[in-house]
């Protein structure tokens, strides 16, 4: 753990075509996200995703995240469909093989090494892909447009007795922004929360070597006004402190 007492939480950056303060393409992360990690007691460290042509070795990534006490895989653009053996849907956006390959390697390294890992939205889909799962390519097509999860806040039911319930309780108001979600679950994953139409909103991996939580919603959206959302980040920091 860092000498100043804050566990170091590594967050892979996201590629962005532009940013208002810069003259070139950017690497970014959500300010809400890093502020939530910091408020929870962690030291957020944003990491450059390096995987030229969509190729990177797990050993290389493991060496680069060795500094981490914990890792947060954040939301972002869509995961390329080929990583889950699926056909690409016409609605896919911001797909980047370098970003994908790096995130997938981070997920594998964390799971293999028992590094505490919080996976949010796209991050959860990345972990699911690593474990052999698939995603619903377009939720509007599958569930109907009245059930879309973009700019949507709804109540999620959390399984009593789950590790997530010990953090947030059995009901939580959650802010969603995604048009994809988990379909076939990866090996070892267990659903611990769903939306009212059955969409998977949180999973745990009971046999994981280290602490793991995956959520489909964005706890960083409302952590400043909702203690349950901040508690998600506090759980990651607590696990990373141990």
PEBEL-V576183 format. One record per helix or strand. SS is the DSSP state (H for helix, E for strand). FROM is the first residue (numbers start at 1). TO is the last residue. Records with the same first field share a line. If there is no record, write none. Layout:
SS=FROM-TO + FROM-TO
//
This chain:
E=8-12 + 14-16 + 26-28 + 43-47 + 70-73 + 116-120 + 135-136 + 149-158 + 171-178 + 181-182 + 190-194 + 200-204 + 212-215
H=31-39 + 52-54 + 58-64 + 81-84 + 97-113 + 122-130 + 139-143 + 145-147 + 163-168 + 219-221 + 227-241
//
